[in-house]
């Protein structure tokens, strides 16, 4: 076991930090001792160090399962900037020739980032089987529970990969995992006895504000008023891709001094990466985005998180507000609510899961395909046409069909008794997931309509206590934007001129900051 002093020396030498943050050292020590670990640390607390330092110290390769390409690219870039060169991200952006070069030189790397989908590829299994895998990491491990059952079922297949890699120690990390989500993670990984390091997730520097409005137009007017005179790194979250584009365009016209763009999953990958990098490099002020943006974003001076639409569960909300104030300075979470907003999350729940009637229909079509001696079609369009379900619904169904031995490698395997049992089990699983999602939606609605301190009522779902806020607490406890001054932030620029001459100077980045004054 490496003693504390030696570990802190490695921390200084490799990452240039003088001391560990809460929880980091304890998790790292258990990882280096070869234990399976579940680490729950608040957003912005440096979870990535919990595997990056061990990757430097362990003799073999550390595999990191990461949910987003942009997140992988960003972390690889940051590591190489501090001279950690033995790192690579395997993703769909990588040209075939470069990927083949990486595969043939695996032993050169200490840290390999990969998505759960690419990790399923047999050619990668073959290459990794030749190497010593010292640590298997699932970053943002709540994705196993949140996404694994419907959206990205390859998260539920990770245990098969761990087995193929000869069962290396496993480290699962998250910022938002209730006790039920923790159980789901351990169950999915088949690691019931993981050593748990669970720390309070509340952030005392974040102020909470819930504003009830009647229309989307009223929301936009509030946003314009808040940002009319201040340039603050800001994220505005939407449940609709179309709304991100519409509001970004409108705000760009109404707030010409702000640099505004949008981000959602329907954009080309190269465009998404570009937008993220521009925001990271302070070339953009405001991003209108869906939940696709922000996971793992290591930008320390985000001051304002606005939820134009509220998310379907409290875990999502805490993840998204956790991107603010990572430098410790006071930041604000503003959530808008109007009665019509409830339609969006309810609609998403219905879209994500097939109905019981759809599941029965799928089994009928499978029987028809068997009689015609056909396999499952390859492309998504044919699947959607034949089975009358959306892509996300099919992902849930295919995983369940595979799990119950109904299909394997697109081949349909018929057994009458097993099929009837599988049909009932899949419908039962669907009903349980649907009920769970409904309950989570009810939880966030109850919080929005809470008649007590927003901080207290938010965190009671996750922990027994909460930290006293650094400054102001929430709108229930008296916070008002009228008196908010984002102090100590040199990027909080208050504009005193709005003429076209000063706007032009702003765009061209010339002059002495255009007679603006900074607020401190």
MIROKOL-893912 format. One record per residue (C-alpha): x, y, z; residue number from 0. Coordinates in nm, 4 decimals, padded with zeros to 6 digits. Layout:
# residues N
<<X, Y, Z>, NUM>
...
This chain:
# residues 520
<<00.0000, 00.0000, 00.0000>, 0>
<<00.1313, 00.3472, -00.0921>, 1>
<<00.1406, 00.5747, 00.2140>, 2>
<<-00.0277, 00.9159, 00.2217>, 3>
<<00.2911, 01.1178, 00.1811>, 4>
<<00.4071, 00.9198, -00.1210>, 5>
<<00.0619, 00.9419, -00.2792>, 6>
<<00.0589, 01.3197, -00.2375>, 7>
<<00.4054, 01.3361, -00.3942>, 8>
<<00.2723, 01.1510, -00.6993>, 9>
<<-00.0259, 01.3886, -00.7048>, 10>
<<00.2085, 01.6884, -00.7140>, 11>
<<00.4467, 01.5390, -00.9699>, 12>
<<00.1888, 01.4119, -01.2172>, 13>
<<-00.1049, 01.6523, -01.1777>, 14>
<<00.0469, 01.9565, -01.0018>, 15>
<<-00.2082, 01.9572, -00.7173>, 16>
<<-00.0837, 02.0186, -00.3639>, 17>
<<-00.3559, 01.8197, -00.1878>, 18>
<<-00.6501, 01.5858, -00.2470>, 19>
<<-01.0121, 01.6935, -00.2380>, 20>
<<-01.2683, 01.5197, -00.0211>, 21>
<<-01.2939, 01.1503, -00.1021>, 22>
<<-01.0262, 01.1343, -00.3708>, 23>
<<-00.7472, 00.9853, -00.1615>, 24>
<<-00.9694, 00.7255, 00.0058>, 25>
<<-01.1038, 00.6037, -00.3303>, 26>
<<-00.7577, 00.5985, -00.4899>, 27>
<<-00.6089, 00.3976, -00.2022>, 28>
<<-00.8803, 00.1315, -00.2334>, 29>
<<-00.8366, 00.1214, -00.6119>, 30>
<<-00.4608, 00.0734, -00.5775>, 31>
<<-00.5303, -00.2084, -00.3295>, 32>
<<-00.7273, -00.3873, -00.6036>, 33>
<<-01.0744, -00.3386, -00.4532>, 34>
<<-01.3984, -00.2895, -00.6454>, 35>
<<-01.5158, 00.0635, -00.5581>, 36>
<<-01.8329, 00.2680, -00.5981>, 37>
<<-01.7557, 00.6382, -00.5571>, 38>
<<-02.0304, 00.8997, -00.5241>, 39>
<<-01.8801, 01.2492, -00.5181>, 40>
<<-02.0469, 01.5867, -00.5850>, 41>
<<-02.0219, 01.7419, -00.9309>, 42>
<<-01.7005, 01.9337, -00.9854>, 43>
<<-01.5158, 01.7490, -00.7087>, 44>
<<-01.2531, 01.5911, -00.9333>, 45>
<<-01.3882, 01.2395, -00.9830>, 46>
<<-01.1666, 01.1826, -01.2876>, 47>
<<-00.8527, 01.2043, -01.0727>, 48>
<<-00.9747, 00.8907, -00.8912>, 49>
<<-00.8781, 00.6844, -01.1970>, 50>
<<-00.6264, 00.9110, -01.3708>, 51>
<<-00.3717, 00.8929, -01.0871>, 52>
<<-00.4090, 00.5132, -01.0473>, 53>
<<-00.3675, 00.4811, -01.4256>, 54>
<<-00.0246, 00.6416, -01.3875>, 55>
<<00.0727, 00.4148, -01.0987>, 56>
<<-00.0694, 00.0767, -01.2044>, 57>
<<00.1407, -00.1468, -01.4279>, 58>
<<-00.1234, -00.2258, -01.6923>, 59>
<<-00.3968, -00.0428, -01.8844>, 60>
<<-00.6898, 00.1442, -01.7312>, 61>
<<-01.0095, 00.1264, -01.9396>, 62>
<<-01.2550, 00.4142, -01.8885>, 63>
<<-01.6105, 00.3734, -02.0173>, 64>
<<-01.7307, 00.7253, -02.0959>, 65>
<<-02.0763, 00.8263, -02.2235>, 66>
<<-01.9928, 01.1103, -02.4645>, 67>
<<-01.7358, 01.1580, -02.7402>, 68>
<<-01.6974, 01.5265, -02.6553>, 69>
<<-01.6256, 01.4348, -02.2931>, 70>
<<-01.3553, 01.1865, -02.3967>, 71>
<<-01.1920, 01.4344, -02.6347>, 72>
<<-01.1917, 01.7055, -02.3684>, 73>
<<-01.0356, 01.4839, -02.1015>, 74>
<<-00.7677, 01.3490, -02.3380>, 75>
<<-00.6826, 01.7067, -02.4359>, 76>
<<-00.6490, 01.8118, -02.0703>, 77>
<<-00.4297, 01.5131, -01.9820>, 78>
<<-00.1942, 01.5679, -02.2733>, 79>
<<-00.1657, 01.9330, -02.1714>, 80>
<<-00.0109, 01.8209, -01.8385>, 81>
<<00.2222, 01.5766, -02.0175>, 82>
<<00.0145, 01.2608, -01.9626>, 83>
<<00.0778, 01.1347, -02.3149>, 84>
<<-00.0098, 00.7646, -02.2815>, 85>
<<-00.3812, 00.8284, -02.3275>, 86>
<<-00.6230, 00.7803, -02.6166>, 87>
<<-00.9977, 00.7957, -02.6844>, 88>
<<-01.1515, 00.5310, -02.9097>, 89>
<<-01.4545, 00.6788, -03.0813>, 90>
<<-01.6372, 00.7002, -03.4128>, 91>
<<-01.4438, 01.0173, -03.5029>, 92>
<<-01.1183, 00.8230, -03.5226>, 93>
<<-01.0212, 00.7236, -03.8803>, 94>
<<-01.0011, 00.3501, -03.9436>, 95>
<<-00.6248, 00.3592, -04.0096>, 96>
<<-00.5537, 00.5452, -03.6828>, 97>
<<-00.7792, 00.3113, -03.4860>, 98>
<<-00.5957, 00.0098, -03.6318>, 99>
<<-00.2664, 00.1706, -03.5271>, 100>
<<-00.3951, 00.2119, -03.1716>, 101>
<<-00.5206, -00.1477, -03.1643>, 102>
<<-00.1811, -00.2769, -03.2735>, 103>
<<00.0010, -00.0720, -03.0106>, 104>
<<-00.2232, -00.1087, -02.7059>, 105>
<<00.0696, -00.1604, -02.4687>, 106>
<<00.1827, 00.1990, -02.5311>, 107>
<<-00.1168, 00.3343, -02.3424>, 108>
<<-00.1881, 00.3672, -01.9716>, 109>
<<-00.5393, 00.5087, -02.0102>, 110>
<<-00.7944, 00.4270, -02.2818>, 111>
<<-01.1323, 00.6045, -02.3030>, 112>
<<-01.4055, 00.4174, -02.4884>, 113>
<<-01.7840, 00.4262, -02.5261>, 114>
<<-01.9908, 00.1256, -02.4113>, 115>
<<-02.0953, 00.0674, -02.7741>, 116>
<<-01.7429, 00.0496, -02.9213>, 117>
<<-01.6434, -00.1710, -02.6299>, 118>
<<-01.8790, -00.4380, -02.7682>, 119>
<<-01.6735, -00.4786, -03.0883>, 120>
<<-01.5055, -00.8192, -03.1143>, 121>
<<-01.1896, -00.6818, -03.2754>, 122>
<<-01.1366, -00.4627, -02.9681>, 123>
<<-01.2036, -00.7600, -02.7374>, 124>
<<-00.9335, -00.9527, -02.9210>, 125>
<<-00.6765, -00.6745, -02.8840>, 126>
<<-00.7545, -00.6036, -02.5182>, 127>
<<-00.7360, -00.9748, -02.4331>, 128>
<<-00.3637, -00.9612, -02.5129>, 129>
<<-00.3026, -00.6860, -02.2571>, 130>
<<-00.3007, -00.6587, -01.8800>, 131>
<<-00.6077, -00.4582, -01.7776>, 132>
<<-00.5365, -00.3219, -01.4298>, 133>
<<-00.8564, -00.1203, -01.3785>, 134>
<<-01.1998, -00.1006, -01.5420>, 135>
<<-01.3750, 00.2328, -01.4818>, 136>
<<-01.7336, 00.3349, -01.5495>, 137>
<<-01.7403, 00.7140, -01.5470>, 138>
<<-02.0835, 00.8717, -01.4924>, 139>
<<-02.1982, 00.5310, -01.3645>, 140>
<<-02.5555, 00.6500, -01.3049>, 141>
<<-02.5900, 00.6047, -01.6839>, 142>
<<-02.6100, 00.2301, -01.6147>, 143>
<<-02.9372, 00.2848, -01.4321>, 144>
<<-03.0591, 00.5951, -01.6154>, 145>
<<-02.9775, 00.4953, -01.9750>, 146>
<<-02.8960, 00.1252, -01.9685>, 147>
<<-03.2500, -00.0103, -01.9664>, 148>
<<-03.3745, 00.1821, -02.2720>, 149>
<<-03.1500, 00.4397, -02.4351>, 150>
<<-02.8094, 00.2633, -02.4291>, 151>
<<-02.8465, -00.1023, -02.3270>, 152>
<<-02.4762, -00.1657, -02.3896>, 153>
<<-02.4285, -00.0248, -02.0389>, 154>
<<-02.6015, -00.3391, -01.9114>, 155>
<<-02.3606, -00.5524, -02.1164>, 156>
<<-02.0512, -00.4160, -01.9421>, 157>
<<-02.0405, -00.7090, -01.7031>, 158>
<<-01.9812, -00.9398, -02.0025>, 159>
<<-01.6857, -00.7238, -02.1093>, 160>
<<-01.5429, -00.7269, -01.7570>, 161>
<<-01.5578, -01.1065, -01.7673>, 162>
<<-01.3830, -01.1168, -02.1070>, 163>
<<-01.1056, -00.9003, -01.9599>, 164>
<<-01.0459, -01.1520, -01.6771>, 165>
<<-01.2304, -00.9544, -01.4088>, 166>
<<-01.0043, -00.6566, -01.3369>, 167>
<<-01.0935, -00.4365, -01.0368>, 168>
<<-01.3922, -00.2132, -01.1139>, 169>
<<-01.4356, 00.1535, -01.0231>, 170>
<<-01.7813, 00.3082, -01.0761>, 171>
<<-01.8083, 00.6861, -01.0328>, 172>
<<-02.1084, 00.9187, -01.0225>, 173>
<<-02.2263, 01.2476, -00.8775>, 174>
<<-02.5956, 01.1645, -00.8502>, 175>
<<-02.6941, 00.8219, -00.7343>, 176>
<<-02.9746, 00.7584, -00.4893>, 177>
<<-02.9610, 00.4414, -00.2825>, 178>
<<-03.1831, 00.2720, -00.5411>, 179>
<<-02.9529, 00.3783, -00.8259>, 180>
<<-02.6509, 00.2537, -00.6300>, 181>
<<-02.8219, -00.0856, -00.5943>, 182>
<<-02.8997, -00.0861, -00.9662>, 183>
<<-02.5330, -00.0175, -01.0505>, 184>
<<-02.4076, -00.2980, -00.8250>, 185>
<<-02.6690, -00.5380, -00.9621>, 186>
<<-02.5921, -00.4564, -01.3269>, 187>
<<-02.2175, -00.4995, -01.2689>, 188>
<<-02.2696, -00.8172, -01.0645>, 189>
<<-02.0520, -00.6642, -00.7937>, 190>
<<-02.2741, -00.6700, -00.4818>, 191>
<<-01.9851, -00.6107, -00.2420>, 192>
<<-01.8189, -00.3054, -00.3930>, 193>
<<-01.6521, -00.0790, -00.1375>, 194>
<<-01.8696, 00.2317, -00.1176>, 195>
<<-01.7399, 00.5853, -00.0765>, 196>
<<-02.0505, 00.8056, -00.0710>, 197>
<<-02.0148, 01.1772, 00.0019>, 198>
<<-02.2765, 01.4554, 00.0288>, 199>
<<-02.3646, 01.5878, -00.3154>, 200>
<<-02.5025, 01.9281, -00.2161>, 201>
<<-02.3168, 02.2378, -00.3354>, 202>
<<-02.3308, 02.5273, -00.0831>, 203>
<<-02.2334, 02.7869, -00.3477>, 204>
<<-02.5386, 02.7228, -00.5709>, 205>
<<-02.8500, 02.9348, -00.5155>, 206>
<<-03.1876, 02.7887, -00.6183>, 207>
<<-03.4672, 02.9839, -00.7820>, 208>
<<-03.7994, 02.8492, -00.9136>, 209>
<<-04.0150, 03.0934, -01.1087>, 210>
<<-04.3685, 03.0034, -01.2130>, 211>
<<-04.4836, 03.1622, -01.5365>, 212>
<<-04.7728, 03.1319, -01.7786>, 213>
<<-04.6020, 03.1151, -02.1177>, 214>
<<-04.2689, 03.0542, -02.2907>, 215>
<<-04.2676, 03.4187, -02.3937>, 216>
<<-04.2683, 03.5163, -02.0275>, 217>
<<-03.9662, 03.2916, -01.9703>, 218>
<<-03.7809, 03.4634, -02.2544>, 219>
<<-03.8588, 03.8062, -02.1129>, 220>
<<-03.7166, 03.7011, -01.7744>, 221>
<<-03.3990, 03.5703, -01.9394>, 222>
<<-03.3529, 03.8899, -02.1404>, 223>
<<-03.3893, 04.0977, -01.8241>, 224>
<<-03.1320, 03.8915, -01.6326>, 225>
<<-02.8747, 03.8917, -01.9113>, 226>
<<-02.9382, 04.2397, -02.0506>, 227>
<<-02.6415, 04.3971, -01.8732>, 228>
<<-02.4178, 04.1064, -01.7769>, 229>
<<-02.2092, 03.8643, -01.9755>, 230>
<<-02.2065, 03.5407, -01.7759>, 231>
<<-02.1151, 03.1892, -01.8867>, 232>
<<-02.4675, 03.0444, -01.9002>, 233>
<<-02.6379, 02.7176, -01.9943>, 234>
<<-03.0098, 02.7157, -02.0803>, 235>
<<-03.1624, 02.3665, -02.0830>, 236>
<<-03.4585, 02.2628, -02.2993>, 237>
<<-03.6498, 01.9400, -02.3553>, 238>
<<-03.6986, 02.0199, -02.7251>, 239>
<<-03.4303, 02.0383, -02.9929>, 240>
<<-03.6426, 02.2801, -03.1937>, 241>
<<-03.6779, 02.5093, -02.8927>, 242>
<<-03.2976, 02.5323, -02.8466>, 243>
<<-03.2605, 02.6701, -03.1984>, 244>
<<-03.5612, 02.9008, -03.1820>, 245>
<<-03.4721, 03.0605, -02.8465>, 246>
<<-03.1004, 03.0862, -02.9308>, 247>
<<-03.1870, 03.2755, -03.2484>, 248>
<<-03.4317, 03.5016, -03.0674>, 249>
<<-03.1912, 03.5815, -02.7826>, 250>
<<-02.9075, 03.6498, -03.0274>, 251>
<<-03.1236, 03.9198, -03.1851>, 252>
<<-03.2442, 04.0638, -02.8559>, 253>
<<-02.9079, 04.0467, -02.6731>, 254>
<<-02.6529, 04.1493, -02.9383>, 255>
<<-02.3681, 04.1810, -02.6869>, 256>
<<-02.3995, 03.8108, -02.5956>, 257>
<<-02.2330, 03.5342, -02.7956>, 258>
<<-02.5012, 03.2675, -02.8214>, 259>
<<-02.5318, 02.9275, -02.9844>, 260>
<<-02.7319, 02.6054, -02.9479>, 261>
<<-02.6464, 02.2382, -02.8993>, 262>
<<-02.8537, 01.9217, -02.9284>, 263>
<<-02.8221, 01.5555, -03.0247>, 264>
<<-02.9595, 01.6079, -03.3742>, 265>
<<-02.6564, 01.8118, -03.4816>, 266>
<<-02.3564, 01.6706, -03.6640>, 267>
<<-02.0945, 01.5424, -03.4220>, 268>
<<-01.8270, 01.7804, -03.5518>, 269>
<<-02.0590, 02.0772, -03.4902>, 270>
<<-02.1332, 01.9619, -03.1356>, 271>
<<-01.7644, 01.9245, -03.0524>, 272>
<<-01.6927, 02.2684, -03.2007>, 273>
<<-01.9653, 02.4368, -02.9934>, 274>
<<-01.8424, 02.2685, -02.6761>, 275>
<<-01.4832, 02.3748, -02.7366>, 276>
<<-01.5874, 02.7337, -02.8121>, 277>
<<-01.7794, 02.7476, -02.4846>, 278>
<<-01.4884, 02.5944, -02.2947>, 279>
<<-01.2520, 02.8534, -02.4436>, 280>
<<-01.4796, 03.1496, -02.3506>, 281>
<<-01.5642, 03.2178, -02.7158>, 282>
<<-01.9351, 03.1683, -02.6434>, 283>
<<-02.1327, 03.3068, -02.3486>, 284>
<<-02.4672, 03.1272, -02.3671>, 285>
<<-02.5540, 02.7775, -02.4889>, 286>
<<-02.9180, 02.6841, -02.5459>, 287>
<<-02.9035, 02.3075, -02.5188>, 288>
<<-03.0723, 01.9778, -02.4471>, 289>
<<-02.9455, 01.7353, -02.1834>, 290>
<<-02.6956, 01.6118, -02.4466>, 291>
<<-02.4697, 01.9023, -02.3452>, 292>
<<-02.2640, 01.9330, -02.0340>, 293>
<<-02.1839, 01.5913, -01.8896>, 294>
<<-01.8277, 01.6085, -01.7620>, 295>
<<-01.7793, 01.9685, -01.8769>, 296>
<<-01.4819, 02.0957, -01.6788>, 297>
<<-01.5462, 02.4706, -01.7047>, 298>
<<-01.5116, 02.6280, -01.3648>, 299>
<<-01.6791, 02.9674, -01.4146>, 300>
<<-02.0320, 02.8835, -01.5310>, 301>
<<-02.2449, 03.1243, -01.3302>, 302>
<<-02.6000, 03.0554, -01.4364>, 303>
<<-02.7945, 02.7376, -01.5189>, 304>
<<-03.1452, 02.8021, -01.6510>, 305>
<<-03.4003, 02.5259, -01.7036>, 306>
<<-03.6377, 02.6573, -01.9678>, 307>
<<-03.8073, 02.3174, -01.9346>, 308>
<<-03.7717, 02.1111, -01.6204>, 309>
<<-03.6041, 01.7676, -01.6557>, 310>
<<-03.7938, 01.4409, -01.5937>, 311>
<<-03.6118, 01.3527, -01.2700>, 312>
<<-03.4192, 01.5121, -00.9846>, 313>
<<-03.0995, 01.3235, -01.0726>, 314>
<<-03.0890, 01.4988, -01.4104>, 315>
<<-03.1532, 01.8331, -01.2445>, 316>
<<-02.8680, 01.7915, -00.9948>, 317>
<<-02.6321, 01.6752, -01.2701>, 318>
<<-02.7114, 01.9802, -01.4801>, 319>
<<-02.6957, 02.2451, -01.2064>, 320>
<<-02.3707, 02.0857, -01.0893>, 321>
<<-02.1969, 02.2320, -01.3935>, 322>
<<-02.2165, 02.5765, -01.2321>, 323>
<<-01.9731, 02.7326, -00.9892>, 324>
<<-01.6986, 02.4728, -00.9925>, 325>
<<-01.4543, 02.7450, -00.8877>, 326>
<<-01.6462, 02.7779, -00.5607>, 327>
<<-01.8004, 03.1156, -00.6469>, 328>
<<-02.1705, 03.1767, -00.5969>, 329>
<<-02.3790, 03.0660, -00.8960>, 330>
<<-02.7515, 03.0396, -00.9611>, 331>
<<-02.9875, 02.7670, -01.0742>, 332>
<<-03.3066, 02.9129, -01.2221>, 333>
<<-03.5919, 02.6777, -01.3114>, 334>
<<-03.9010, 02.7982, -01.4961>, 335>
<<-04.2333, 02.6205, -01.4579>, 336>
<<-04.5572, 02.6555, -01.6472>, 337>
<<-04.8403, 02.4038, -01.6438>, 338>
<<-04.7980, 02.3206, -02.0124>, 339>
<<-04.4396, 02.2055, -01.9473>, 340>
<<-04.5630, 01.8847, -01.7828>, 341>
<<-04.6672, 01.7500, -02.1227>, 342>
<<-04.3041, 01.7179, -02.2418>, 343>
<<-04.1625, 01.4766, -01.9804>, 344>
<<-04.4788, 01.2653, -01.9818>, 345>
<<-04.4516, 01.2402, -02.3585>, 346>
<<-04.0847, 01.1357, -02.3302>, 347>
<<-04.1719, 00.8544, -02.0909>, 348>
<<-04.4286, 00.7209, -02.3382>, 349>
<<-04.1836, 00.7480, -02.6278>, 350>
<<-03.8962, 00.5724, -02.4506>, 351>
<<-04.0862, 00.2536, -02.3662>, 352>
<<-04.3066, 00.0363, -02.5893>, 353>
<<-04.6607, -00.0358, -02.4761>, 354>
<<-04.7585, -00.3877, -02.3706>, 355>
<<-04.9594, -00.4106, -02.6930>, 356>
<<-04.6476, -00.3249, -02.8934>, 357>
<<-04.4507, -00.5965, -02.7131>, 358>
<<-04.7191, -00.8543, -02.7971>, 359>
<<-04.7146, -00.7349, -03.1595>, 360>
<<-04.3343, -00.7724, -03.1751>, 361>
<<-04.3626, -01.1362, -03.0643>, 362>
<<-04.6249, -01.1969, -03.3337>, 363>
<<-04.3955, -01.0506, -03.6012>, 364>
<<-04.1042, -01.2595, -03.4737>, 365>
<<-04.3161, -01.5735, -03.5185>, 366>
<<-04.4034, -01.4596, -03.8698>, 367>
<<-04.0352, -01.4094, -03.9538>, 368>
<<-03.9551, -01.7606, -03.8293>, 369>
<<-04.2166, -01.9104, -04.0603>, 370>
<<-04.0590, -01.7187, -04.3485>, 371>
<<-03.7094, -01.8385, -04.2424>, 372>
<<-03.5938, -01.4789, -04.2021>, 373>
<<-03.3590, -01.3114, -03.9559>, 374>
<<-03.3984, -00.9705, -03.7973>, 375>
<<-03.3291, -00.6862, -04.0424>, 376>
<<-03.0062, -00.4929, -04.0031>, 377>
<<-03.0956, -00.1281, -04.0447>, 378>
<<-03.3038, 00.0877, -03.8125>, 379>
<<-03.5528, 00.1977, -04.0779>, 380>
<<-03.6543, -00.1625, -04.1545>, 381>
<<-03.6841, -00.2422, -03.7832>, 382>
<<-03.9127, 00.0569, -03.7251>, 383>
<<-04.1283, -00.0337, -04.0258>, 384>
<<-04.1628, -00.4047, -03.9530>, 385>
<<-04.2130, -00.3831, -03.5760>, 386>
<<-04.3952, -00.0476, -03.5684>, 387>
<<-04.1774, 00.0981, -03.2927>, 388>
<<-03.9233, 00.3763, -03.2562>, 389>
<<-03.5500, 00.3195, -03.2342>, 390>
<<-03.5271, 00.3830, -02.8592>, 391>
<<-03.8164, 00.1412, -02.7969>, 392>
<<-03.6415, -00.1222, -03.0076>, 393>
<<-03.3208, -00.0889, -02.8055>, 394>
<<-03.5149, -00.1757, -02.4914>, 395>
<<-03.6894, -00.4637, -02.6711>, 396>
<<-03.3778, -00.6069, -02.8334>, 397>
<<-03.1870, -00.6137, -02.5068>, 398>
<<-03.4776, -00.7913, -02.3382>, 399>
<<-03.5179, -01.0386, -02.6274>, 400>
<<-03.1470, -01.1107, -02.6131>, 401>
<<-03.1541, -01.1455, -02.2337>, 402>
<<-03.4377, -01.4004, -02.2499>, 403>
<<-03.2776, -01.6038, -02.5287>, 404>
<<-03.5287, -01.5082, -02.7977>, 405>
<<-03.2688, -01.3598, -03.0350>, 406>
<<-02.8938, -01.3933, -03.0776>, 407>
<<-02.6903, -01.2133, -03.3435>, 408>
<<-03.0123, -01.1287, -03.5319>, 409>
<<-03.1106, -01.4978, -03.5363>, 410>
<<-03.4535, -01.5754, -03.3876>, 411>
<<-03.4642, -01.8751, -03.1535>, 412>
<<-03.8099, -02.0239, -03.1045>, 413>
<<-03.9295, -02.2184, -02.8023>, 414>
<<-04.3032, -02.1929, -02.7315>, 415>
<<-04.2862, -02.2281, -02.3525>, 416>
<<-03.9913, -01.9913, -02.3178>, 417>
<<-04.1533, -01.7377, -02.5477>, 418>
<<-04.4673, -01.7096, -02.3377>, 419>
<<-04.2621, -01.6651, -02.0224>, 420>
<<-04.0360, -01.4096, -02.1939>, 421>
<<-04.3356, -01.2102, -02.3177>, 422>
<<-04.4751, -01.1854, -01.9658>, 423>
<<-04.1351, -01.0975, -01.8142>, 424>
<<-04.0635, -00.8254, -02.0703>, 425>
<<-04.4058, -00.6702, -02.0167>, 426>
<<-04.3475, -00.6820, -01.6409>, 427>
<<-04.0080, -00.5140, -01.6807>, 428>
<<-04.1641, -00.2492, -01.9037>, 429>
<<-04.4343, -00.1773, -01.6459>, 430>
<<-04.1803, -00.1481, -01.3653>, 431>
<<-03.9650, 00.0948, -01.5648>, 432>
<<-04.2682, 00.3016, -01.6616>, 433>
<<-04.3826, 00.3253, -01.2985>, 434>
<<-04.0312, 00.4192, -01.1867>, 435>
<<-04.0121, 00.6999, -01.4425>, 436>
<<-04.3558, 00.8275, -01.3439>, 437>
<<-04.2554, 00.8345, -00.9763>, 438>
<<-03.9356, 01.0249, -01.0563>, 439>
<<-04.1384, 01.2795, -01.2497>, 440>
<<-04.3737, 01.3157, -00.9536>, 441>
<<-04.0716, 01.3766, -00.7270>, 442>
<<-03.9425, 01.6703, -00.9301>, 443>
<<-04.2918, 01.8179, -00.9609>, 444>
<<-04.3314, 01.7911, -00.5835>, 445>
<<-03.9998, 01.9758, -00.5439>, 446>
<<-04.1042, 02.2506, -00.7863>, 447>
<<-04.4232, 02.3062, -00.5878>, 448>
<<-04.2532, 02.2715, -00.2496>, 449>
<<-04.3726, 02.5051, 00.0251>, 450>
<<-04.0426, 02.4990, 00.2106>, 451>
<<-03.6703, 02.5673, 00.1551>, 452>
<<-03.5810, 02.4445, -00.1962>, 453>
<<-03.2344, 02.3300, -00.0881>, 454>
<<-03.3659, 02.1223, 00.1985>, 455>
<<-03.6470, 01.9621, -00.0027>, 456>
<<-03.4179, 01.8873, -00.2991>, 457>
<<-03.1409, 01.7038, -00.1164>, 458>
<<-03.3599, 01.5035, 00.1222>, 459>
<<-03.4059, 01.2520, -00.1620>, 460>
<<-03.0309, 01.1832, -00.1645>, 461>
<<-02.8886, 01.2429, 00.1829>, 462>
<<-02.9890, 01.3050, 00.5426>, 463>
<<-02.8493, 01.6572, 00.5769>, 464>
<<-02.7296, 01.9471, 00.3639>, 465>
<<-02.4529, 02.2026, 00.3946>, 466>
<<-02.5381, 02.5561, 00.5026>, 467>
<<-02.5261, 02.7794, 00.1915>, 468>
<<-02.2274, 03.0089, 00.1513>, 469>
<<-02.4388, 03.3168, 00.0854>, 470>
<<-02.8019, 03.3192, -00.0271>, 471>
<<-03.0069, 03.0002, -00.0268>, 472>
<<-03.3114, 02.9969, -00.2552>, 473>
<<-03.6151, 03.1899, -00.3740>, 474>
<<-03.8254, 03.0474, -00.0888>, 475>
<<-03.5680, 03.1816, 00.1588>, 476>
<<-03.5653, 03.5285, 00.0004>, 477>
<<-03.3287, 03.5202, -00.2981>, 478>
<<-03.4096, 03.7643, -00.5789>, 479>
<<-03.2308, 03.8288, -00.9080>, 480>
<<-03.2854, 04.2006, -00.8496>, 481>
<<-03.0113, 04.1895, -00.5856>, 482>
<<-02.7859, 03.9290, -00.7439>, 483>
<<-02.4310, 04.0413, -00.8105>, 484>
<<-02.2009, 03.7639, -00.9429>, 485>
<<-01.9021, 03.8980, -00.7520>, 486>
<<-01.5392, 03.7956, -00.7890>, 487>
<<-01.5918, 03.6856, -01.1460>, 488>
<<-01.3842, 03.8802, -01.4003>, 489>
<<-01.6026, 03.7472, -01.6820>, 490>
<<-01.9169, 03.9024, -01.5384>, 491>
<<-01.9134, 04.2092, -01.7587>, 492>
<<-02.1713, 04.4827, -01.7046>, 493>
<<-02.2358, 04.6761, -02.0240>, 494>
<<-02.2811, 05.0528, -02.0105>, 495>
<<-02.2956, 05.1065, -02.3883>, 496>
<<-02.5220, 04.9347, -02.6371>, 497>
<<-02.4693, 05.1457, -02.9509>, 498>
<<-02.3701, 04.9764, -03.2728>, 499>
<<-02.0145, 05.1192, -03.2453>, 500>
<<-01.9538, 04.9415, -02.9157>, 501>
<<-02.1209, 04.6233, -03.0397>, 502>
<<-01.8869, 04.6265, -03.3408>, 503>
<<-01.5842, 04.6745, -03.1166>, 504>
<<-01.7063, 04.3834, -02.9059>, 505>
<<-01.7321, 04.1582, -03.2098>, 506>
<<-01.3859, 04.2605, -03.3325>, 507>
<<-01.2345, 04.2321, -02.9840>, 508>
<<-01.0694, 04.5741, -03.0000>, 509>
<<-01.0462, 04.8717, -02.7699>, 510>
<<-01.0074, 04.8941, -02.3925>, 511>
<<-01.3019, 04.6637, -02.3194>, 512>
<<-01.5208, 04.9377, -02.4683>, 513>
<<-01.5701, 05.1458, -02.1560>, 514>
<<-01.7346, 04.8520, -01.9843>, 515>
<<-01.6880, 04.7962, -01.6160>, 516>
<<-01.6381, 04.4681, -01.4406>, 517>
<<-01.8423, 04.3834, -01.1351>, 518>
<<-01.6542, 04.2619, -00.8301>, 519>
